[in-house]
Amino acid sequence: MKKILLTLVSVLSLSAYGQRTCGTDKKMAEFYAANPQAKANREALKDYLVHNDYASSRRAGVVTIPVVVHVLYSSTAMNISEAQIASQIKVLNDDFRKLNVDFNTVVPSYFQGNAADMELAFCMATKKPDGSATTGIERKSVTANFNFDDNYYKTSGLVAWDPTKYLNIWVGNMSADYLGWAYLPDSAGAAYDGLAIGYKQFGTTGTVVYPYNKGRTATHEIGHYFGLEHPWGSVEDYGNSPVKSNCGKTGWDDFCADTPATYYPHFTKPTNVNIYTCISTNNGAMFMNYMDYVQDNQMAFFTNGQKTIAQNTMVGPRASLLNSNACSSTMGVDDVEKSNSINIFPNPAVNYISIASPLVKINEVEIFGNDGRLVKRANIKNETDKIDVKNLPVGTYYVRTYDNGNFIKSMKFIKN
């Protein structure tokens, strides 16, 4: 009898440990409760993320996101190595560019045509907000009873670097309830904006523990950061038992036409592909998508519909990341002088603006609204050229300058 009980306890422990849990829905429910205006704007933002034509809003190409990793530790094991951090960045770059080596073995052939290169890449920040050099990693020793879940982003933890310029990732001893969470773009710029993750689920080496030892927890959570929902939607409490009647209800949708509708997360590796689908099909659920709950070695791709949402996030609520140069090498004195020499005049403006650039060649200008949407593109030859802005509504605008396609500087002006 004792042997049977021990076996049962072991099985139950393995079952509980083997289920992925994500705290994003809970954290976003708390965010909306504290920010009613964001909740009121939620449907409009979703409509924009799903339907906007991002290709017309920014130049083509891969966008590289500067990352800062904040390590909060109360033991040697929690103070994860640079190698472990580097292994996670590699996974992110492979997964978001569809370069992961397990793609063909994990994704069934009938779903492979849906797979997308998200055209998003990640680098460790090389510059702090003040311009000084950094490895993109900061560490802090905390007490053994430090409440990571509630305090990671506060002064008792590590305060975020400018969330409009960096993707902040906090790694620490997360509670047993979740593997991690990230905030949707509705909260862009908030003090806690970014990703929080347990030190046993971050990267592919060091302290990681099976079955979350392939870096996919961060891939999943950063999907949320770029606006992606779980395949069954954004419902915080999906209950202890699957309920098929939830199909079609408000909240039970990820707004991606190319991810089959489901009403419950998939754990480990399902043997019945239609166990939680709203409509049974030969192909069944897309449970191997990064946004489901299967273990790391069973998830392997994003879809084209998910790419649309992520890219619209990049030209919308997270457009400020397009202006970040935190991954480039630290500027020397000459570079700083050249950058400082570039200015907009007049500012505020009524009818036109010009770009003063005595030390740097600039031949192309893009103007973005405060919501991140591209509103005007112009070619210029010299600083006497006038860029017509008289038809732009009153407000704040951001100007990105280029020399033959190479980004030079971003500036702000006021339209009166």
MIMARSE-323390 format. One record per residue: residue in one letter; x, y, z of N, C-alpha, C in turn. Coordinates in steps of 0.02 Angstrom, whole numbers, padded with zeros to 5 digits, always signed. Layout:
<pts>
aXYZXYZXYZ;...
</pts>
This chain:
<pts>
m+00042-00060+00000+00000+00000+00000+00043+00063+00000;k+00096+00061+00042+00142+00119+00045+00174+00132-00023;k+00193+00077-00056+00225+00083-00122+00177+00114-00172;i+00113+00093-00169+00062+00120-00214+00053+00194-00203;l+00050+00215-00139+00041+00286-00123+00100+00327-00147;l+00160+00302-00138+00220+00338-00162+00218+00346-00237;t+00198+00293-00271+00194+00296-00344+00142+00347-00366;l+00084+00348-00332+00031+00395-00348+00054+00467-00338;v+00088+00479-00282+00114+00546-00268+00163+00568-00322;s+00206+00522-00344+00255+00538-00396+00221+00556-00461;v+00169+00518-00479+00133+00531-00541+00098+00598-00538;l+00065+00613-00481+00031+00677-00474+00080+00734-00476;s+00138+00726-00444+00188+00780-00445+00213+00792-00515;l+00226+00739-00552+00249+00746-00621+00196+00779-00663;s+00132+00760-00653+00078+00790-00691+00073+00864-00679;a+00076+00883-00615+00070+00954-00598+00129+00994-00626;y+00189+00965-00620+00248+01001-00643+00250+01004-00719;g+00218+00955-00752+00223+00951-00824+00176+00997-00861;q+00135+01037-00826+00087+01081-00859+00112+01152-00860;r+00117+01181-00920+00137+01251-00927+00082+01296-00901;t+00100+01347-00864+00053+01398-00843+00083+01467-00856;c+00042+01512-00883+00064+01579-00902+00022+01630-00863;g+00054+01680-00836+00019+01729-00795-00005+01790-00831;t+00001+01792-00898-00015+01853-00935-00088+01873-00927;d-00134+01826-00933-00205+01844-00928-00221+01874-00859;k-00193+01846-00807-00204+01872-00739-00175+01943-00733;k-00113+01952-00757-00081+02017-00751-00118+02070-00792;m-00143+02050-00851-00179+02098-00892-00247+02114-00862;a-00279+02066-00830-00342+02080-00795-00331+02132-00740;e-00275+02126-00704-00258+02175-00653-00243+02243-00684;f-00209+02242-00741-00192+02304-00776-00256+02341-00798;y-00303+02305-00829-00364+02336-00853-00406+02362-00795;a-00406+02327-00738-00443+02350-00680-00416+02416-00654;a-00350+02424-00659-00318+02486-00635-00317+02540-00688;n-00330+02522-00751-00326+02570-00807-00389+02563-00850;p-00445+02590-00827-00509+02582-00864-00507+02611-00934;q-00466+02663-00946-00463+02691-01014-00431+02641-01062;a-00380+02606-01039-00349+02554-01080-00398+02499-01096;k-00439+02481-01047-00491+02430-01059-00541+02454-01110;a-00560+02518-01105-00608+02546-01153-00580+02548-01223;n-00514+02556-01229-00482+02559-01295-00462+02491-01322;r-00474+02439-01284-00448+02373-01301-00473+02348-01368;e-00537+02353-01381-00565+02327-01444-00538+02365-01504;a-00531+02431-01497-00504+02471-01552-00433+02451-01567;l-00393+02439-01514-00324+02418-01524-00321+02350-01557;k-00363+02304-01535-00364+02238-01566-00380+02243-01640;d-00429+02284-01657-00449+02293-01727-00390+02319-01768;y-00353+02366-01739-00294+02394-01774-00241+02340-01783;l-00226+02301-01731-00174+02251-01735-00190+02197-01786;v-00254+02182-01794-00274+02128-01840-00279+02153-01912;h-00302+02215-01922-00321+02237-01989-00275+02290-02021;n-00233+02323-01982-00190+02374-02011-00141+02343-02061;d-00124+02381-02114-00076+02358-02163-00007+02382-02142;y+00028+02341-02103+00092+02362-02075+00145+02375-02129;a+00138+02341-02187+00189+02349-02239+00191+02421-02266;s+00135+02457-02260+00134+02526-02284+00156+02575-02231;s+00169+02550-02170+00184+02593-02114+00257+02596-02095;r+00298+02551-02122+00370+02554-02107+00408+02522-02164;r+00473+02537-02167+00514+02507-02219+00523+02432-02206;a+00531+02395-02260+00537+02322-02254+00603+02303-02221;g+00604+02244-02191+00665+02219-02161+00654+02195-02090;v+00705+02163-02064+00701+02135-01996+00714+02190-01945;v+00673+02192-01894+00681+02240-01839+00717+02205-01782;t+00769+02237-01756+00807+02209-01701+00789+02245-01636;i+00771+02206-01586+00746+02232-01522+00802+02229-01470;p+00820+02286-01439+00870+02285-01386+00841+02254-01322;v+00878+02209-01292+00855+02173-01232+00900+02189-01173;v+00870+02200-01116+00907+02204-01053+00879+02151-01006;v+00924+02111-00977+00904+02057-00931+00922+02078-00860;h+00871+02081-00817+00879+02098-00747+00877+02033-00706;v+00932+02015-00675+00936+01953-00637+00930+01968-00562;l+00879+01940-00531+00868+01948-00459+00880+01881-00425;y+00928+01877-00381+00948+01812-00354+00958+01814-00278;s+00943+01758-00247+00956+01750-00175+00998+01688-00163;s+01024+01658-00217+01069+01601-00211+01114+01600-00272;t+01167+01562-00268+01214+01557-00324+01179+01530-00386;a+01135+01481-00378+01100+01451-00435+01056+01502-00471;m+01024+01546-00433+00980+01596-00464+01019+01649-00502;n+01081+01659-00486+01123+01708-00520+01148+01678-00585;i+01103+01671-00633+01117+01633-00694+01175+01663-00733;s+01209+01620-00770+01269+01639-00806+01254+01678-00870;e+01305+01712-00895+01299+01746-00960+01285+01695-01015;a+01314+01635-01008+01303+01583-01059+01229+01563-01060;q+01198+01559-01003+01127+01541-01001+01085+01596-01032;i+01102+01658-01019+01066+01715-01049+01076+01715-01125;a+01138+01703-01147+01152+01702-01219+01113+01646-01253;s+01106+01590-01219+01069+01534-01249+00996+01552-01261;q+00968+01594-01217+00898+01615-01226+00892+01663-01285;i+00939+01709-01292+00936+01756-01348+00941+01718-01414;k+00982+01666-01416+00987+01625-01477+00921+01592-01493;v+00887+01565-01443+00822+01533-01454+00773+01584-01482;l+00771+01643-01453+00725+01695-01477+00738+01712-01550;n+00801+01719-01568+00817+01736-01637+00800+01679-01684;d+00810+01617-01663+00792+01560-01705+00716+01555-01711;d+00680+01561-01656+00608+01550-01657+00571+01606-01694;f+00591+01668-01684+00555+01723-01716+00575+01732-01789;r+00630+01701-01811+00649+01705-01882+00634+01639-01918;k+00601+01593-01885+00584+01526-01913+00648+01489-01933;l+00698+01492-01891+00762+01458-01902+00772+01401-01854;n+00723+01386-01812+00729+01332-01763+00736+01265-01797;v+00785+01225-01775+00802+01162-01808+00748+01109-01799;d+00703+01118-01751+00651+01067-01739+00587+01081-01778;f+00587+01132-01820+00526+01150-01856+00497+01092-01895;n+00537+01060-01937+00511+01007-01981+00490+00944-01944;t+00521+00932-01887+00504+00871-01850+00444+00881-01803;v+00432+00942-01782+00377+00955-01735+00313+00977-01770;v+00320+01017-01822+00261+01045-01856+00238+00998-01911;p+00176+00974-01910+00151+00931-01963+00153+00966-02031;s+00161+00928-02083+00167+00956-02150+00107+00999-02169;y+00048+00980-02145-00013+01017-02164-00017+01085-02130;f+00023+01098-02080+00025+01164-02048+00086+01205-02068;q+00134+01175-02101+00197+01210-02114+00188+01270-02160;g+00139+01268-02204+00125+01325-02247+00099+01386-02210;n+00075+01376-02149+00051+01432-02108+00107+01468-02071;a+00167+01437-02070+00221+01462-02027+00251+01527-02055;a+00270+01571-02009+00295+01637-02028+00364+01652-01999;d+00405+01685-02039+00463+01720-02014+00437+01786-01986;m+00440+01796-01922+00411+01856-01891+00450+01919-01907;e+00509+01912-01935+00553+01968-01952+00567+02012-01890;l+00577+01978-01834+00597+02011-01772+00659+01976-01746;a+00709+02015-01726+00770+01987-01699+00785+02021-01632;f+00831+01993-01594+00845+02017-01527+00920+02021-01515;c+00941+02073-01480+01012+02080-01463+01017+02106-01392;m+01072+02088-01359+01084+02117-01294+01103+02190-01302;a+01072+02232-01262+01087+02304-01266+01161+02317-01254;t+01189+02362-01291+01259+02381-01282+01266+02451-01252;k+01208+02486-01247+01209+02553-01218+01154+02559-01165;k+01172+02588-01109+01124+02604-01057+01084+02665-01079;p+01030+02681-01044+00991+02741-01062+01033+02805-01061;d+01086+02807-01020+01128+02867-01019+01182+02867-01072;g+01184+02815-01114+01232+02811-01168+01296+02774-01152;s+01306+02756-01089+01367+02720-01070+01362+02647-01090;a+01420+02614-01093+01423+02545-01117+01394+02496-01066;t+01366+02441-01092+01337+02390-01048+01340+02323-01084;t+01335+02269-01045+01328+02202-01073+01254+02185-01086;g+01209+02229-01062+01138+02215-01067+01113+02171-01010;i+01155+02161-00959+01137+02121-00901+01150+02161-00838;e+01102+02162-00793+01115+02189-00726+01090+02140-00674;r+01124+02139-00618+01110+02089-00566+01101+02122-00499;k+01060+02090-00457+01050+02116-00390+01036+02058-00342;s+01071+02057-00286+01059+02007-00235+01000+02029-00192;v+00952+01984-00182+00893+01999-00142+00889+01948-00085;t+00846+01961-00037+00838+01916+00019+00803+01852-00002;a+00810+01800+00037+00780+01736+00021+00704+01740+00018;n+00675+01785+00056+00601+01792+00057+00577+01847+00010;f+00619+01869-00036+00599+01922-00083+00540+01898-00125;n+00487+01938-00129+00427+01921-00168+00438+01943-00240;f+00465+01898-00280+00481+01914-00350+00419+01934-00389;d+00365+01897-00381+00305+01907-00421+00278+01978-00416;d+00282+02008-00357+00252+02074-00345+00302+02131-00349;n+00366+02117-00339+00415+02171-00329+00472+02173-00379;y+00472+02128-00429+00530+02124-00473+00547+02190-00507;y+00499+02231-00524+00510+02293-00562+00516+02355-00517;k+00508+02346-00452+00510+02402-00406+00581+02415-00382;t+00590+02467-00342+00658+02483-00318+00687+02428-00274;s+00644+02389-00243+00669+02332-00204+00695+02277-00250;g+00673+02278-00313+00699+02233-00364+00746+02271-00409;l+00732+02271-00474+00771+02311-00522+00723+02349-00566;v+00731+02415-00567+00686+02458-00605+00700+02450-00680;a+00647+02451-00720+00654+02443-00792+00696+02499-00823;w+00736+02481-00873+00764+02531-00917+00708+02555-00963;d+00715+02614-00989+00662+02645-01029+00624+02594-01071;p+00562+02576-01053+00527+02523-01089+00506+02542-01159;t+00514+02606-01178+00501+02625-01247+00562+02614-01291;k+00619+02597-01261+00681+02586-01299+00710+02516-01290;y+00688+02481-01238+00716+02415-01223+00659+02366-01209;l+00671+02302-01225+00630+02248-01200+00661+02226-01134;n+00627+02239-01079+00651+02221-01012+00630+02150-00995;i+00679+02109-00974+00665+02041-00952+00691+02033-00881;w+00647+02014-00836+00666+02002-00766+00668+01926-00755;v+00724+01901-00727+00732+01830-00713+00742+01821-00638;g+00704+01775-00608+00711+01765-00536+00673+01704-00513;n+00661+01701-00448+00628+01644-00417+00552+01656-00416;m+00521+01641-00472+00449+01652-00479+00410+01600-00438;s+00350+01619-00416+00309+01573-00378+00291+01512-00421;a+00269+01459-00387+00253+01397-00422+00192+01403-00467;d+00155+01457-00461+00093+01464-00499+00105+01472-00574;y+00160+01504-00593+00172+01521-00663+00245+01509-00683;l+00255+01497-00748+00323+01495-00775+00346+01565-00794;g+00299+01608-00811+00316+01676-00831+00255+01714-00852;w+00265+01778-00869+00212+01818-00898+00243+01877-00934;a+00204+01906-00979+00224+01969-01012+00162+02011-01019;y+00172+02076-01028+00116+02122-01035+00102+02135-01109;l+00039+02134-01128+00018+02149-01196+00034+02222-01212;p+00034+02240-01276+00052+02309-01296+00005+02363-01270;d-00053+02344-01243-00097+02393-01211-00061+02431-01156;s-00011+02399-01125+00024+02428-01068+00093+02456-01088;a+00103+02468-01152+00169+02490-01176+00192+02552-01137;g+00254+02548-01113+00284+02604-01077+00274+02603-01002;a+00234+02555-00976+00224+02551-00904+00287+02529-00869;a+00291+02541-00804+00352+02525-00765+00367+02450-00765;y+00315+02409-00774+00323+02336-00773+00319+02306-00843;d+00318+02347-00894+00311+02323-00963+00371+02280-00981;g+00358+02220-01005+00411+02174-01023+00393+02103-01004;l+00443+02064-00987+00435+01993-00973+00465+01975-00905;a+00429+01937-00865+00454+01909-00803+00453+01833-00810;i+00506+01800-00788+00513+01728-00801+00554+01695-00746;g+00539+01632-00733+00576+01594-00683+00645+01575-00707;y+00693+01572-00661+00762+01558-00681+00772+01486-00704;k+00725+01442-00690+00730+01372-00712+00699+01362-00781;q+00671+01414-00810+00639+01409-00876+00671+01456-00927;f+00727+01486-00910+00758+01537-00953+00820+01509-00987;g+00817+01503-01053+00874+01478-01091+00874+01403-01099;t+00932+01375-01118+00937+01303-01133+00993+01269-01094;t+01026+01305-01051+01082+01276-01013+01080+01303-00942;g+01127+01282-00901+01130+01308-00833+01076+01279-00788;t+01031+01321-00763+00983+01300-00713+00917+01275-00741;v+00909+01273-00807+00844+01254-00836+00827+01181-00820;v+00763+01168-00815+00738+01102-00796+00687+01078-00847;y+00694+01015-00869+00645+00983-00914+00577+00983-00880;p+00521+00993-00917+00515+00997-00990+00516+01069-01018;y+00541+01116-00979+00543+01186-01002+00615+01210-01008;n+00655+01170-01044+00727+01181-01048+00750+01199-01118;k+00704+01221-01161+00723+01240-01229+00710+01314-01244;g+00697+01353-01192+00690+01425-01201+00623+01447-01228;r+00574+01402-01233+00511+01420-01265+00464+01459-01219;t+00477+01459-01153+00435+01501-01110+00444+01574-01129;a+00506+01595-01140+00519+01665-01161+00490+01678-01230;t+00495+01630-01276+00465+01638-01342+00390+01650-01336;h+00357+01609-01296+00285+01614-01285+00267+01682-01255;e+00303+01702-01202+00286+01764-01168+00300+01826-01211;i+00354+01824-01249+00369+01881-01293+00318+01885-01350;g+00288+01828-01367+00231+01830-01413+00176+01874-01385;h+00162+01867-01320+00113+01911-01287+00136+01984-01291;y+00199+01996-01279+00227+02064-01280+00213+02098-01347;f+00212+02058-01401+00197+02084-01468+00124+02077-01487;g+00080+02065-01438+00008+02068-01450-00027+02002-01461;l+00008+01946-01457-00023+01882-01471-00060+01854-01410;e-00118+01825-01423-00158+01794-01370-00146+01718-01371;h-00169+01685-01318-00171+01612-01320-00222+01591-01373;p-00215+01532-01403-00263+01511-01455-00335+01509-01431;w-00346+01498-01367-00415+01497-01340-00437+01566-01317;g-00396+01617-01325-00415+01685-01310-00381+01713-01248;s-00410+01765-01221-00378+01801-01165-00416+01793-01100;v-00449+01736-01092-00489+01724-01032-00442+01706-00975;e-00447+01743-00920-00402+01731-00863-00413+01663-00832;d-00476+01645-00822-00492+01582-00789-00531+01538-00837;y-00496+01490-00868-00530+01446-00916-00559+01385-00881;g-00554+01383-00814-00588+01331-00776-00548+01267-00770;n-00571+01223-00727-00538+01159-00716-00559+01107-00767;s-00616+01118-00799-00642+01070-00848-00656+01105-00914;p-00638+01074-00970-00652+01103-01036-00727+01110-01047;v-00747+01167-01073-00818+01180-01087-00824+01203-01160;k-00847+01159-01203-00849+01175-01274-00898+01231-01290;s-00948+01241-01248-00996+01295-01261-00965+01364-01256;n-00903+01369-01232-00869+01433-01231-00848+01457-01300;c-00847+01412-01349-00828+01430-01417-00873+01487-01442;g-00842+01538-01468-00878+01595-01496-00896+01649-01446;k-00885+01637-01382-00901+01687-01331-00847+01742-01331;t-00865+01800-01305-00819+01856-01299-00758+01835-01258;g-00700+01848-01284-00638+01832-01249-00607+01766-01270;w-00648+01722-01300-00623+01656-01319-00601+01656-01393;d-00554+01699-01409-00532+01706-01478-00463+01738-01478;d-00419+01715-01522-00352+01746-01528-00347+01792-01588;f-00402+01801-01626-00406+01847-01682-00359+01829-01739;c-00341+01766-01743-00299+01742-01798-00338+01690-01838;a-00354+01705-01900-00395+01660-01940-00359+01595-01956;d-00291+01595-01952-00254+01535-01971-00235+01492-01911;t-00262+01506-01852-00254+01460-01795-00322+01431-01779;p-00332+01366-01787-00397+01335-01774-00424+01352-01704;a-00488+01369-01701-00518+01390-01637-00519+01332-01587;t-00495+01347-01526-00497+01299-01472-00527+01332-01410;y-00544+01291-01360-00575+01319-01300-00539+01298-01236;y-00479+01269-01243-00442+01247-01184-00369+01237-01205;p-00322+01248-01160-00252+01238-01177-00234+01164-01184;h-00182+01151-01225-00156+01083-01232-00093+01077-01190;f-00086+01022-01154-00028+01010-01112+00011+00951-01139;t+00075+00946-01122+00121+00894-01146+00113+00885-01221;k+00094+00825-01245+00081+00815-01317+00015+00777-01325;p-00036+00811-01351-00102+00778-01358-00100+00719-01406;t-00137+00668-01390-00144+00611-01436-00208+00618-01478;n-00256+00654-01452-00318+00668-01488-00315+00741-01513;v-00305+00752-01577-00293+00819-01603-00356+00862-01602;n-00413+00832-01592-00476+00870-01589-00506+00873-01519;i-00467+00857-01469-00494+00854-01401-00523+00921-01378;y-00492+00978-01399-00516+01043-01377-00532+01090-01435;t-00541+01064-01495-00558+01107-01551-00633+01124-01549;c-00648+01185-01572-00719+01205-01575-00754+01169-01632;i-00718+01156-01686-00744+01118-01742-00694+01064-01760;s-00714+01001-01758-00669+00946-01774-00651+00946-01848;t-00586+00937-01862-00562+00932-01931-00510+00877-01934;n-00490+00859-01995-00439+00807-02002-00373+00828-01971;n-00357+00893-01977-00293+00918-01951-00296+00931-01876;g-00353+00949-01851-00361+00961-01780-00331+01026-01757;a-00313+01029-01693-00287+01090-01662-00214+01102-01681;m-00195+01165-01680-00126+01185-01694-00090+01191-01626;f-00089+01136-01589-00062+01138-01521+00013+01148-01519;m+00048+01139-01576+00120+01148-01578+00139+01221-01590;n+00090+01266-01590+00103+01338-01595+00134+01363-01530;y+00178+01413-01537+00213+01439-01478+00166+01468-01425;m+00105+01486-01445+00060+01519-01397+00014+01470-01360;d+00023+01405-01372-00015+01355-01333+00026+01337-01271;y+00006+01284-01235+00037+01267-01171+00076+01201-01172;v+00089+01173-01231+00127+01111-01233+00198+01123-01207;q+00234+01070-01192+00301+01077-01166+00348+01101-01221;d+00408+01123-01201+00453+01157-01248+00468+01118-01311;n+00478+01052-01306+00497+01014-01365+00439+00996-01410;q+00379+01023-01395+00320+01010-01437+00292+01073-01469;m+00325+01130-01461+00302+01192-01493+00357+01218-01539;a+00337+01244-01598+00390+01258-01647+00375+01313-01698;f+00319+01350-01693+00309+01401-01745+00255+01452-01727;f+00261+01510-01760+00209+01562-01763+00176+01559-01831;t+00116+01587-01838+00081+01587-01902+00085+01656-01936;n+00063+01659-01998+00061+01722-02034+00012+01771-02002;g-00044+01746-01977-00090+01790-01942-00060+01819-01879;q-00021+01780-01844+00013+01805-01785+00067+01856-01804;k+00099+01845-01861+00148+01894-01885+00115+01962-01898;t+00056+01961-01928+00021+02024-01941+00010+02063-01876;i-00012+02029-01824-00022+02063-01760+00043+02089-01731;a+00096+02048-01733+00160+02069-01706+00189+02129-01744;q+00183+02127-01810+00210+02183-01850+00169+02246-01841;n+00104+02239-01834+00062+02298-01821+00076+02326-01751;t+00095+02283-01705+00117+02307-01639+00180+02349-01647;m+00224+02329-01692+00287+02365-01701+00278+02432-01735;v+00226+02441-01775+00214+02507-01805+00162+02546-01767;g+00133+02514-01715+00083+02547-01673+00109+02559-01603;p+00083+02523-01553+00100+02538-01484+00172+02529-01464;r+00211+02490-01503+00282+02481-01486+00327+02511-01540;a+00301+02561-01576+00340+02592-01629+00403+02627-01603;s+00403+02647-01540+00462+02681-01513+00524+02636-01514;l+00514+02570-01515+00571+02524-01519+00607+02531-01586;l+00571+02554-01637+00602+02564-01703+00655+02619-01699;n+00648+02664-01651+00694+02720-01645+00752+02706-01597;s+00752+02647-01566+00804+02633-01517+00869+02614-01552;n+00924+02642-01527+00990+02623-01552+01031+02591-01497;a+00997+02559-01449+01030+02531-01391+01071+02469-01406;c+01066+02442-01467+01107+02385-01485+01170+02406-01524;s+01172+02467-01547+01230+02490-01585+01287+02504-01538;s+01347+02509-01566+01406+02522-01525+01401+02591-01493;t+01433+02599-01437+01432+02663-01401+01463+02717-01445;m+01429+02774-01450+01451+02827-01493+01512+02862-01464;g+01560+02879-01508+01616+02920-01488+01597+02993-01487;v+01645+03035-01468+01632+03107-01463+01611+03135-01530;d+01644+03115-01584+01627+03141-01650+01555+03122-01670;d+01536+03059-01654+01469+03036-01671+01416+03075-01632;v+01431+03087-01568+01384+03126-01527+01376+03196-01555;e+01432+03226-01575+01430+03294-01602+01389+03296-01666;k+01399+03245-01709+01362+03242-01771+01287+03233-01758;s+01271+03189-01711+01200+03178-01695+01168+03240-01666;n+01205+03274-01622+01177+03335-01591+01168+03391-01641;s+01204+03388-01697+01198+03442-01747+01135+03437-01788;i+01099+03381-01784+01038+03371-01824+00978+03396-01785;n+00940+03441-01815+00882+03470-01781+00826+03485-01830;i+00766+03492-01803+00707+03512-01842+00693+03586-01830;f+00679+03621-01884+00657+03691-01876+00604+03706-01929;p+00556+03751-01915+00540+03776-01848+00507+03722-01807;n+00509+03729-01742+00480+03680-01697+00458+03715-01633;p+00393+03724-01623+00334+03698-01659+00329+03724-01731;a+00292+03687-01772+00284+03705-01842+00210+03711-01859;v+00196+03750-01912+00128+03760-01935+00120+03734-02006;n+00162+03756-02052+00155+03739-02122+00209+03692-02149;y+00269+03697-02123+00323+03656-02149+00376+03646-02095;i+00419+03596-02106+00479+03587-02065+00538+03578-02112;s+00597+03592-02088+00659+03578-02122+00706+03541-02074;i+00754+03506-02101+00801+03468-02060+00870+03500-02067;a+00895+03528-02012+00963+03555-02011+01011+03499-01995;s+01059+03488-02040+01107+03433-02031+01174+03452-02061;p+01211+03498-02029+01273+03523-02058+01330+03472-02061;l+01328+03420-02018+01384+03373-02015+01368+03303-02041;v+01304+03291-02057+01283+03225-02078+01239+03231-02139;k+01250+03187-02188+01207+03187-02247+01141+03151-02231;i+01086+03184-02249+01019+03154-02241+00981+03164-02306;n+00952+03110-02332+00915+03116-02395+00845+03087-02393;e+00825+03060-02336+00757+03034-02330+00730+03046-02260;v+00665+03061-02257+00633+03076-02193+00566+03039-02190;e+00552+03010-02131+00486+02980-02118+00456+03015-02058;i+00391+03030-02061+00356+03062-02006+00302+03014-01980;f+00303+03004-01914+00255+02959-01882+00212+02998-01833;g+00148+02979-01829+00104+03008-01780+00119+02982-01711;n+00087+03011-01661+00099+02990-01592+00077+02919-01579;d+00034+02891-01624+00012+02822-01617+00057+02773-01654;g+00112+02799-01683+00160+02756-01717+00147+02744-01790;r+00095+02774-01818+00078+02763-01889+00117+02811-01933;l+00143+02784-01989+00178+02825-02037+00128+02871-02072;v+00141+02936-02071+00095+02984-02102+00125+03019-02162;k+00191+03018-02168+00222+03053-02225+00293+03027-02235;r+00313+03023-02298+00382+03007-02316+00406+03057-02368;a+00466+03083-02360+00491+03134-02405+00565+03125-02418;n+00586+03143-02479+00657+03145-02496+00681+03217-02495;i+00741+03228-02469+00769+03296-02465+00840+03295-02492;k+00862+03354-02515+00930+03361-02541+00974+03402-02495;n+00944+03451-02462+00984+03492-02416+00937+03522-02363;e+00967+03558-02315+00928+03581-02258+00882+03640-02275;t+00886+03665-02335+00839+03718-02354+00774+03690-02382;d+00774+03624-02397+00713+03593-02422+00659+03594-02368;k+00599+03613-02389+00542+03616-02343+00498+03554-02350;i+00478+03526-02295+00434+03468-02293+00365+03492-02271;d+00316+03485-02316+00249+03512-02303+00214+03471-02249;v+00193+03506-02195+00156+03473-02141+00090+03508-02125;k+00071+03556-02169+00013+03597-02152-00052+03558-02147;n-00056+03500-02182-00118+03461-02179-00119+03409-02123;l-00065+03406-02085-00064+03360-02028-00104+03388-01970;p-00143+03348-01936-00180+03372-01878-00133+03398-01823;v-00157+03442-01783-00118+03467-01727-00099+03409-01681;g-00037+03409-01658-00015+03356-01614+00060+03347-01613;t+00082+03292-01584+00153+03275-01578+00171+03224-01632;y+00228+03235-01665+00251+03191-01719+00325+03172-01708;y+00343+03116-01737+00412+03092-01732+00442+03086-01803;v+00502+03112-01810+00535+03112-01875+00595+03065-01873;r+00598+03018-01919+00656+02974-01926+00694+02996-01988;t+00759+03004-01981+00801+03027-02037+00847+02971-02059;y+00862+02970-02125+00903+02917-02155+00953+02946-02204;d+01007+02909-02214+01054+02922-02267+01060+02858-02308;n+01030+02859-02369+01030+02800-02413+01006+02737-02377;g+00952+02745-02340+00921+02688-02306+00948+02673-02237;n+01003+02705-02217+01032+02694-02151+01003+02744-02101;f+00975+02718-02047+00945+02761-01997+00997+02805-01965;i+00980+02870-01957+01027+02918-01928+01003+02942-01859;k+00942+02969-01856+00919+02997-01792+00844+03004-01793;s+00814+03000-01734+00742+03012-01726+00733+03075-01684;m+00684+03116-01703+00671+03179-01668+00596+03190-01662;k+00577+03235-01618+00507+03250-01606+00493+03322-01624;f+00433+03335-01653+00412+03404-01663+00338+03411-01648;i+00318+03472-01635+00249+03488-01619+00217+03523-01678;k+00159+03500-01700+00122+03532-01754+00066+03574-01723;n+00069+03639-01736+00017+03685-01711-00033+03701-01766;
</pts>
